Amino acid sequence: MPDDLRLTAAEALALAQRLIDEGRPFHAHEVFEAVWKSCPEEERPLWKGLAQIAVGLTHALRGNDRGAVTLLGRGTDAVDAYGGSRGGDSLPEGLDLMVVTVRVRALAERIERSGIKAVPEADFRLSLARPHIAPP
């Protein structure tokens, strides 16, 4: 990622999600880090937390149980704290902090309980957005 990458929050989330979906969470981390370094101070905990989650997914893909659990936990704690303090009023469209924290915590618990080898690689391609529900 270029050092001067400038994306809106929605663009960053979409790009990072695509990278996670492609099995490239480290690159998603770089997108989140670029936003974290350029966003308003009060948003930095959110983007830093998302970057840590992406690094946790990177550790998972590389078979590092401890690193995955540690970074997924740190990232989830940061995202959860941000959501509790902000109420989600300035989130990119589709980002649901509760969905993120529930999914990431569940993945970290599975890794810790059973080991990375027991978790299908596809499960490391977490969706950060709330599920899309088609209108009736």
Secondary structure as a PSIPRED ss2 file (coil, helix, strand):
# PSIPRED VFORMAT (PSIPRED V4.0)

   1 M C   1.000  0.000  0.000
   2 P C   1.000  0.000  0.000
   3 D C   1.000  0.000  0.000
   4 D C   1.000  0.000  0.000
   5 L C   1.000  0.000  0.000
   6 R C   1.000  0.000  0.000
   7 L C   1.000  0.000  0.000
   8 T C   1.000  0.000  0.000
   9 A H   0.000  1.000  0.000
  10 A H   0.000  1.000  0.000
  11 E H   0.000  1.000  0.000
  12 A H   0.000  1.000  0.000
  13 L H   0.000  1.000  0.000
  14 A H   0.000  1.000  0.000
  15 L H   0.000  1.000  0.000
  16 A H   0.000  1.000  0.000
  17 Q H   0.000  1.000  0.000
  18 R H   0.000  1.000  0.000
  19 L H   0.000  1.000  0.000
  20 I H   0.000  1.000  0.000
  21 D H   0.000  1.000  0.000
  22 E C   1.000  0.000  0.000
  23 G C   1.000  0.000  0.000
  24 R C   1.000  0.000  0.000
  25 P H   0.000  1.000  0.000
  26 F H   0.000  1.000  0.000
  27 H H   0.000  1.000  0.000
  28 A H   0.000  1.000  0.000
  29 H H   0.000  1.000  0.000
  30 E H   0.000  1.000  0.000
  31 V H   0.000  1.000  0.000
  32 F H   0.000  1.000  0.000
  33 E H   0.000  1.000  0.000
  34 A H   0.000  1.000  0.000
  35 V H   0.000  1.000  0.000
  36 W H   0.000  1.000  0.000
  37 K H   0.000  1.000  0.000
  38 S H   0.000  1.000  0.000
  39 C C   1.000  0.000  0.000
  40 P C   1.000  0.000  0.000
  41 E H   0.000  1.000  0.000
  42 E H   0.000  1.000  0.000
  43 E H   0.000  1.000  0.000
  44 R H   0.000  1.000  0.000
  45 P H   0.000  1.000  0.000
  46 L H   0.000  1.000  0.000
  47 W H   0.000  1.000  0.000
  48 K H   0.000  1.000  0.000
  49 G H   0.000  1.000  0.000
  50 L H   0.000  1.000  0.000
  51 A H   0.000  1.000  0.000
  52 Q H   0.000  1.000  0.000
  53 I H   0.000  1.000  0.000
  54 A H   0.000  1.000  0.000
  55 V H   0.000  1.000  0.000
  56 G H   0.000  1.000  0.000
  57 L H   0.000  1.000  0.000
  58 T H   0.000  1.000  0.000
  59 H H   0.000  1.000  0.000
  60 A H   0.000  1.000  0.000
  61 L H   0.000  1.000  0.000
  62 R C   1.000  0.000  0.000
  63 G C   1.000  0.000  0.000
  64 N C   1.000  0.000  0.000
  65 D H   0.000  1.000  0.000
  66 R H   0.000  1.000  0.000
  67 G H   0.000  1.000  0.000
  68 A H   0.000  1.000  0.000
  69 V H   0.000  1.000  0.000
  70 T H   0.000  1.000  0.000
  71 L H   0.000  1.000  0.000
  72 L H   0.000  1.000  0.000
  73 G H   0.000  1.000  0.000
  74 R H   0.000  1.000  0.000
  75 G H   0.000  1.000  0.000
  76 T H   0.000  1.000  0.000
  77 D H   0.000  1.000  0.000
  78 A H   0.000  1.000  0.000
  79 V H   0.000  1.000  0.000
  80 D H   0.000  1.000  0.000
  81 A H   0.000  1.000  0.000
  82 Y H   0.000  1.000  0.000
  83 G H   0.000  1.000  0.000
  84 G H   0.000  1.000  0.000
  85 S H   0.000  1.000  0.000
  86 R H   0.000  1.000  0.000
  87 G C   1.000  0.000  0.000
  88 G C   1.000  0.000  0.000
  89 D C   1.000  0.000  0.000
  90 S C   1.000  0.000  0.000
  91 L C   1.000  0.000  0.000
  92 P C   1.000  0.000  0.000
  93 E C   1.000  0.000  0.000
  94 G C   1.000  0.000  0.000
  95 L E   0.000  0.000  1.000
  96 D C   1.000  0.000  0.000
  97 L H   0.000  1.000  0.000
  98 M H   0.000  1.000  0.000
  99 V H   0.000  1.000  0.000
 100 V H   0.000  1.000  0.000
 101 T H   0.000  1.000  0.000
 102 V H   0.000  1.000  0.000
 103 R H   0.000  1.000  0.000
 104 V H   0.000  1.000  0.000
 105 R H   0.000  1.000  0.000
 106 A H   0.000  1.000  0.000
 107 L H   0.000  1.000  0.000
 108 A H   0.000  1.000  0.000
 109 E H   0.000  1.000  0.000
 110 R H   0.000  1.000  0.000
 111 I H   0.000  1.000  0.000
 112 E H   0.000  1.000  0.000
 113 R H   0.000  1.000  0.000
 114 S H   0.000  1.000  0.000
 115 G C   1.000  0.000  0.000
 116 I H   0.000  1.000  0.000
 117 K H   0.000  1.000  0.000
 118 A H   0.000  1.000  0.000
 119 V C   1.000  0.000  0.000
 120 P C   1.000  0.000  0.000
 121 E H   0.000  1.000  0.000
 122 A H   0.000  1.000  0.000
 123 D H   0.000  1.000  0.000
 124 F H   0.000  1.000  0.000
 125 R C   1.000  0.000  0.000
 126 L C   1.000  0.000  0.000
 127 S C   1.000  0.000  0.000
 128 L C   1.000  0.000  0.000
 129 A E   0.000  0.000  1.000
 130 R C   1.000  0.000  0.000
 131 P C   1.000  0.000  0.000
 132 H C   1.000  0.000  0.000
 133 I C   1.000  0.000  0.000
 134 A C   1.000  0.000  0.000
 135 P C   1.000  0.000  0.000
 136 P C   1.000  0.000  0.000
